[in-house]
Amino acid sequence: MNTIIVYHSTHHGNTKKLLDAIKEADPSVTLVDITKSQPENLSEYDVIGVASGIYFSTFHKEMLEYLEKNLPEGKRVFAVYTCGAMVKTYARDVKAYAEKRHCEWLGDYGCLGWDTIGPFRVIGGIAKGHPTADEIAGAVEFYKKL
Ligand SMILES: Cc1cc2nc3c(=O)[nH]c(=O)nc-3n(C[C@H](O)[C@H](O)[C@H](O)COP(=O)(O)O)c2cc1C
């Protein structure tokens, strides 16, 4: 399968750690940091992964705007995220974009990621040490089962 994962991982690079492990397991996957370049034509890919840290209870605003403009119709789509506090529904907006474009939803994988936003900074942040090796391995397993 011809796969691209577009990502936004700017807080601590937590989400990127999951993606680097996926890339190591499957070197054919294309990773694109949308803060650096925003491919407009994703139609050559069969499977589109959308990855981000969670910012104010959803994927980064820039990622959602990118999907609004560039997610093609009829693809197979999955999501990967890291967050300071686990909530199973954080990928709902990405799923909604996928469904709006008549894409097949393959599911999502989320885990904790070190978070030093706001007052948490004083105590060194929350979810320190995350994603763990097990959480990173979990992302690879999720990807392999797609
Ligand atoms: C501005 C900001 C807002 C955040 N909002 C949330 C949130 O609503 N829920 C949550 O669980 N984590 C939140 N976090 C924590 C991040 O989702 C978490 O640290 C994530 O691992 C960051 O991923 P990244 O390093 O790949 O960008 C927030 C972090 C920042 C910087």
PDBQT file of the ligand as one rigid body, heavy atoms in Angstrom, charges set to zero:
ROOT
HETATM    1  C1  LIG A 201      -1.056  24.629  23.411  1.00  0.00    +0.000 C 
HETATM    2  C2  LIG A 201      -1.243  23.193  23.878  1.00  0.00    +0.000 A 
HETATM    3  C3  LIG A 201      -2.509  22.693  24.107  1.00  0.00    +0.000 A 
HETATM    4  C4  LIG A 201      -2.680  21.363  24.526  1.00  0.00    +0.000 A 
HETATM    5  N1  LIG A 201      -3.950  20.875  24.733  1.00  0.00    +0.000 NA
HETATM    6  C5  LIG A 201      -4.121  19.590  25.148  1.00  0.00    +0.000 A 
HETATM    7  C6  LIG A 201      -5.433  19.057  25.357  1.00  0.00    +0.000 A 
HETATM    8  O1  LIG A 201      -6.454  19.716  25.156  1.00  0.00    +0.000 OA
HETATM    9  N2  LIG A 201      -5.544  17.763  25.783  1.00  0.00    +0.000 N 
HETATM   10  C7  LIG A 201      -4.433  16.978  26.025  1.00  0.00    +0.000 A 
HETATM   11  O2  LIG A 201      -4.595  15.826  26.416  1.00  0.00    +0.000 OA
HETATM   12  N3  LIG A 201      -3.180  17.456  25.798  1.00  0.00    +0.000 NA
HETATM   13  C8  LIG A 201      -3.003  18.738  25.375  1.00  0.00    +0.000 A 
HETATM   14  N4  LIG A 201      -1.734  19.218  25.154  1.00  0.00    +0.000 N 
HETATM   15  C9  LIG A 201      -0.592  18.303  25.321  1.00  0.00    +0.000 C 
HETATM   16  C10 LIG A 201      -0.099  17.750  23.988  1.00  0.00    +0.000 C 
HETATM   17  O3  LIG A 201      -1.157  17.163  23.256  1.00  0.00    +0.000 OA
HETATM   18  C11 LIG A 201       0.960  16.659  24.231  1.00  0.00    +0.000 C 
HETATM   19  O4  LIG A 201       2.063  17.176  24.932  1.00  0.00    +0.000 OA
HETATM   20  C12 LIG A 201       1.398  16.056  22.899  1.00  0.00    +0.000 C 
HETATM   21  O5  LIG A 201       2.188  14.916  23.153  1.00  0.00    +0.000 OA
HETATM   22  C13 LIG A 201       2.171  17.031  22.046  1.00  0.00    +0.000 C 
HETATM   23  O6  LIG A 201       2.552  16.381  20.859  1.00  0.00    +0.000 OA
HETATM   24  P1  LIG A 201       3.792  16.853  19.953  1.00  0.00    +0.000 P 
HETATM   25  O7  LIG A 201       5.021  16.915  20.822  1.00  0.00    +0.000 OA
HETATM   26  O8  LIG A 201       3.865  15.802  18.916  1.00  0.00    +0.000 OA
HETATM   27  O9  LIG A 201       3.379  18.204  19.395  1.00  0.00    +0.000 OA
HETATM   28  C14 LIG A 201      -1.545  20.535  24.733  1.00  0.00    +0.000 A 
HETATM   29  C15 LIG A 201      -0.262  21.053  24.494  1.00  0.00    +0.000 A 
HETATM   30  C16 LIG A 201      -0.102  22.354  24.060  1.00  0.00    +0.000 A 
HETATM   31  C17 LIG A 201       1.308  22.884  23.794  1.00  0.00    +0.000 C 
ENDROOT
TORSDOF 0
